[in-house]
Amino acid sequence: MPWFATHRIVYSRGPNESETIEVMAWDRGVEAPGPARYALYTQENADAESQPEWGMDTEGRVWLRGEPLPGDATAVVEAVWA
C-alpha cells in the first residue's frame, strides 16, 4: 500500500521547541495489544518490520514507543485527510 499522510503530530518538548511529523494512521482494531489502537507510521518506517514509533488511543492520547510521553512533552494529532 502506498504511504500518504493522514495526520500530523505537533510534538513539543518545551515552549520554544516543537516539530511537525506527518504520519499515516492505521487502525489496529479493538483487540490491539498495548495502549495504542492506532499505529502512526512515518514515511521512513512505513515499510519497516518494526513497530511504529508513534501510536494513538481512542481518546486521542499519543504514545511514543508504547509509553506515555515524558512529563515535559506534549503531542497533538491533527487530521490531514478525514
Secondary structure by P-SEA (a helix, b strand, c coil): cbbbbcccccccccccbbbbbbbbbbcccccccccccbbbbcccccccccccccccccccccccccccccccbbbbbbbccc
